[in-house]
C-alpha cells in the first residue's frame, strides 16, 4: 500500500523502506525510485543527465529545499567510479557561496549500488536567464559577472581550472544569487600556473579560448578568463559572441571579432597553427563598442581585457574584480580564497591505483555522511567497462531543466535595491575577512527573479 506525505507532490509515490540500515522512504518519480533518508520529502522532478536523475526535495530538518541527484550503479565500472570520486572530492573541498557544494550523501538498496548527492536547489541557470525576453539591467550584468569572478577567484586559489565555464553551468535563484557548477572537466594547475600536454576535450566550443582552438599543448588559468569574457559578452548582447558551428568556424568567429592577431600574440601556439592563420585573409576585426552600443565604457574596457589573443596579456581574475566596472561590488575583504589548494598529486596517485580503490574511497566518503553504513560491505565493481558518454557534474542538473514546469527570468531592480551582498562598496560592506567559511549575509536582497506563467 502506497503512503503519501503531505509535503510530497501528488504524482510522487512514497513508501517506507526497511531494507537498508537507516530510516528511509522510497519515492517513485517518472519511473525512477529514490530510496533516501526519511528526513527528505521528494517534491518534484527537476531534470536528468547521462548519469543521473535530479529531484527537488524538502529537508524537514530545517524546512529548506534542496536538489537530490541519484547516480545509478555508480560502482558498475571503474571509469564512472573514478570520475565520480574525483568530482565528489573537489566538491567536498570547496566551501564558497558562489560554488556549488555537497550538503549530504546517501546510498540505497541492499547492495548500496546507487549514490545520492544532495546540493543546494537553484531556480534556473544563466543560459535560461539570457534567453528570456525580459531586459537585463546593467546592474544585473554587473552582479552576475561579479559573482562569477568571485567564485572563480576561489577556484583558482584552490589551483583548480574549471575548463567548462558557460551560462548553463552557472546556476541562479530568484534573488539573483549565482553558483558555479559542473566540475566534470576540472583539472589542477602546477605551481608555475601551466598545464602541459592536456589534449583532451575541454570547454564547450563557443567558450573555448583561442589557444585551445589552435591546439596549444600548454595553457593556464587564462582559459577560464576567456570563458568569463564570452559569458560577459553574452550578458551584454543576449547572444553568444563566438557561435562557431565547428572547430574551423569557431576560429573564424574569433578572427571576425578580434581581428588577425599580431604574431607575438600567438607565439604560444604550434607553428602549424601560426602558418594557418598567416595564410588566411587578414581581418580588421570589429569594435566591441559598436557590437554593444548600450554597454558603458568601463564594460567594454573589461571585455577587451578578458578577450585577448595572448593568455599572458589577458587579465587575471583579481584584476577583473578590481576593474572600475565592478567597483560597486568589489571588496577584497569579502572575496575569500581557499585555505589550502586541492591536492591533485594525491588524486593522481589514487587514480593510478585502480578502480577498486576508487570504489572503496567513494564508499568511505558516503560513510562519513552515513556512519551506519560502515558495517555494510562496499558494492563490488562489474567487470564490464562502460564506454558511454563522459560523466557530467554532480550539481549540473540542480537547476530546472527541460522537465521543469517553470520558466524564470530576472526582474528589474527598483531604486531601493541594495545590490552589494558580499561587502561591496555600495554602503553594505560587512567587513568579512577572507576565510573559506561563509558567514550569513545581512544586506538587502537584490531584485528577485520573477516567475513567468
N, C-alpha and C positions, 0 to 999 in steps of 0.2 A: 504494500500500500504506500502511495506516494504522500509524503508530508511536505507542506509548504510553510515557509516563513513569511510573515507579513512584510519583511524587508526585501524579499526576493521578487524579481519581475515575474508577471503572470505566466510567461512562456518558459520559465526555468523550473524544472522539476528537481526537488531536493529530497534526498533520503538519508537517514543516519547510517553510518558505516562503522563496523567494529573490527574489520579485518586488518587494520594497521594499528601500531602501538600509540595511538593518540585519539582524542575525541574529534572525529571528523564527520563531515557531511559530503555526500556525493550529489552534485548538481549536473544535470544534462543540458547542455547548451548547443543547439544546432547539431545534435548527434555526437558531441564530444563530452565525455564525462570528466568533471572536475572533482576529484576527491581531495578536499582541502580541510584545514583546521576549521572547526565549527565556529570560531570567532569571526570568520568571514562569511558574508552572505552575498552570493553572486547576484548582480543587478542586471547586467545585460552583456550581450556580445559586443566587442569593440572592433576586432579585426583579426586577421590571420596572415601568416607568412609561411615561408618554406619549411620552417622548423618549429612552428608553434601557433597556438591559438590564444588570443588575449580576451579577457572579460573584465568589465568593471565590477568592483565588489565593494561592499560596505564593511569596514573594520569596526566591529561592535565594541571594541575596547575604548576607542576614542571617537566613534561615530564619524570617522573620516572615510572618504572614498579613495580607493587605490586601484591599480591595474595588476592583474594576475596573469602571467604568461605560463601556459603549460607547454613544456618541451617534451614531446612524447619519445619514449625509448631512447633517451639521451645516451645510454650506455651501449647501444647496439653496435656501433662501430667506432673505431679509435679516432677517426677524423672528427666526428661530431663531438666526442668526449673531449678531445684536446682543445678544439676551438671554443667549446662552451666553457671549459675550465679557464682558458686564458681570459676570456671576456668577463667571466664572473670575478676573477681575481682583480682585474682592472676596476670593475665597478665597486668592489669592496674596498679598494684602496682609495677611491675618490670620496671626498667629503666637501661638497661645494654647492651653493644654492643654484648655480646655473649649469650643473652637470647632473644627469640622472644617476640615481644610486639605488642600491638594493635595500629594501626595508625588511624583507623576510624571505625565507626559502623553506620549501617543503618537498617531500617525496610522497608517492602514493602507491597503493597496491601492495600485495603481499611480497612482491619481489622488489619494491621500491624503484621500479624501472622508469617512472615518469618524474620529471623535475618541475616544480612550480617556483617561479620567481616573482616576488611582489615588489612593485615600484610605485612611485607617485603616479596618479592619474591626471593626465593633462587633457584639455578640451579639444585641441586640434594641433596642427603643425603650421609652420610658417608658409609652406607651399600653398596650403588652402587659404591662408590669410591673404597672400599676394594675389591669388587668382580670384578672390572675392570682388564684387562690384563696388564695395564701399571704398571711399577715398582714404588714403593713409596720410595723416598729417606729418610734417617734418619732425614733430616730437615723437610720433610713433617710430619713425625710421631711426631716430637717434637712440631711442630707448631699446629697441630690438638689437641694433648694432652694438650698443654699449654692453648689453648682457652677453651677447655672443663673444665679444672680445674679452670680457671679464672672465667668462668660463674658459676661454682658450688660454688666457694668461695662466690660469691654474693648471690646465692640462700640460702646457709646455714646461711649467715648473716641475711637473712630475716626470719630465723627459719623455712625454708621450706625444706622438704625432697622431692626430685624428685620421687624416688622409681620406676622409669621405664627407667633408662638410658640404651640406646642401640644404635648401629650405625644408625639405621633407624630413630631415634629421634634426630639426630644431622644433621641439615641442613647446607650445604656448598654451596658457589658460586664459580665462576671461578677464583676469587682471593684467594681462599683457606680460606676465612673468614668462621667462624663457629658460628651457633646459636643453643642453646638448645631449644627444643620444646616438646610438648605433656605433659601437666601438669594435665591430667585427673586423675592420681592416686596420685598426690602430697598431702601431709599432713604436719602438723606442728610438731614442737618439743617443749616440755616444757622447762623451764629454766634449768632443770637437764640433758638436752640432751637425754631424754629417752622417748620412746613411749611404753605404756603398752597395752597389750591385743588387738593388731592390727592383727586380724586373717584373714582378707580378702586377696584376691589375690593381690600380689604385684610383680612387675618386671617379664619381660619375662624370662622363665626358664633358659636359658643359662647364664643370667647375675645376677641370684639370689645369694645373699650372703649365706654362709652355715648356718648361724643362722636362715634364713628364710626357707631354705630347711629342716632344722631339727625342724621346728615348734616352734621356740622360741617365747614367748609372749612378749618379750622385745627386742627392737633393736633401733639403734641410727643412726646418720649421717654416720656412717661407712658403712652402706649398700650401699650408693652411691659411696663410695670409692672403694668397691669391684667391682661394675659395671664398674667404670672407669678402674680398673685393667684389667677386661675382655676385654674392648674395646681396651686398650693399647696392650694387647697380640694379639688381632685380627689384629691390625695395623701392628705389627711386623711379624706375621706369615701368614697373609692373610686368616685365617680361625679361627673359634671360638675355644677357648681353652677348654671349657667345654660344648660340644654339646650333652647334655643328651636328650634322646628321651622321657623320662617320669621322674616322680619325683624320683623314686628309682635310675634310671641310672644317673640322674643328680648328686646325691651324689657319685655314683661310679666314675664318671668322675673327680670329685674334689679329691677323695681319690687317684685315679691313678696318678694324677699330684703332689699333695701336700703331699701325704702320710698320714698314720694314725696319727691323731693329738694326742699330749700329753693330758692326762685327764684334766690338768689345763687350756688347751686352749679351752675346750668346757664346762667349768663349768656353762656357762650361758644358756645352752640348757636343755630341760626337761630330767629327769632321764631316761625315756623310750628310748630317742634318744641316750643317752650315753651308755646304755646297748646294744642297737642295734649295734653301732659302735664297742664296745668291743667284740661282738660276731663274727665280720667279720674277714676274713683272713687279717692279718697285711699287709700293703702296705708301701714299702720304698719310693714311690713317684719317681718323675723324676727331673733331673736337668734342670732348666729353661735355663741355658747356653747351654745345649745340644739341647733343643727344639728350641731355637732361636740362631743358631750359628752366624748369621750376626749381632746380636744386640751387642751394646757396653756394657762394664762392668757397666757403670752408668745406662743404660736402664734396665739391669737385676736386679740391686740393687733396683731400684724404683719399678719394677714389684713385687719383693718379698715383699716390704713394703706395697703394696696395697693388695696383696693376702695372708693375714694372717688369720688363722682359728679364732683367738681371735680378735673380733672387737676392744677391748680395746688396742691391740697392733698394729692394722692397722694404717697406717699413716693418719694424718688429711689432709684436702685439703691444708692448709697453709704449712704444712711440705712437701707435694708433690710439691708444686710450688717452694719451696726453695731448692729442690733437685738438685745436680750438673747436672743431665741430662738436666734440663731446664734452666741452667744458662744463656744461650744466650738470653733468652726471659724474665726471671724473673726480675721484678722491682716492689717492693711493692707499690711505689707511683702511679703506673699505674694499680693497681688491686683493683678497688673500692669495697666498701662494702655498704650495704643499710643504709640509714639514720635512718630507723625505721623498725622493723620486721613486718611481716604480722600478723594481729591480728586474729588468728584462734578462739579465745574465742568469739569474736563478731560474727564471721561467724557461729559458732556452735549455738549461740542463735538465729540467723536469720533462721538457718536451722530448728530449733525446732518449729518456729512459723508457718511453713506450706507453702504449695505451692502458696497460694495467695500472701504472702509477697515476695516470690521468683519471681513471675510474675511481681509484681509492681516494685521490685528492678531492674529487668532486663530492664523494660521499662524506668525507671528513668535514667539508665545508657545510654540507647540509646538517651534519650532526652538531655543528656549532650553534645553529639556529634551533635544532630539534634534538636535544640531548637524549630523548627517549629512543632515538634510532640507533644509538651506539651499541645496543645489544643485538641488533639485527645484522644480517650478512649483507655486504655490499653486492649489488647486482653484477652478474658476470657479463663480460663482453661477448658479442656474437663474433664468429669468425668471418662473417660476410662483410666486406668493405663496401660502404655506400659511396657511389661515385656521383651523387646528386649535386645540387647547387650549393654554393658557398653558404655556410650558416650566417644568418644575419644577427643583428643585435638583440639583446635581451629586453630592451625597452623601446625598440623602434616602432612597435605597434601599440604603444601605450596611449597614443592619441587616437581619436576617432578616425577610422579609415573608411574604405569602401562600404563596409557593412554597417556603419554607424548611421543613426537616424537623423542626426542634427548637422546643420551646416553653420559654421561660426565665422564671424568676421569682426574686426576691431571696430569699436565705436569711435566717435570723435571726442577728444578731450574737452572738458569745459575749463573756464578760466581759473577755477579754484583748484584744479588738479595739481597736486604736489608730486611731480614726476620722480625726482631722485629718491630711490628706495634703498640705496646701498651707501648712504652717507655722502651723496653728491653735494655740489656746491650751490644748490638751489635753495638753501635755507633749511635743509633737512638733514644735515650731517649728524651722524650718530657717533662719530669718533671711535669706530671699532678698529681694533688692531688687526694686523694681517695674520690671522690664525686660520687653521683649517676648519675648525668647528664653527658653523654659522650661528649667529645669535638672532633672537626674534626681531623681526622688523617692526618699527614703531611709527614709520612715516605713513602718510596717507596713500591710499591706493591710486594708481593711475587709472585712466579711463578704462572701462570694462569692455571685454569682448562681448558683442551683442549677438544673441542667438537669433537666427532668422527662421522664418517658417518654411 
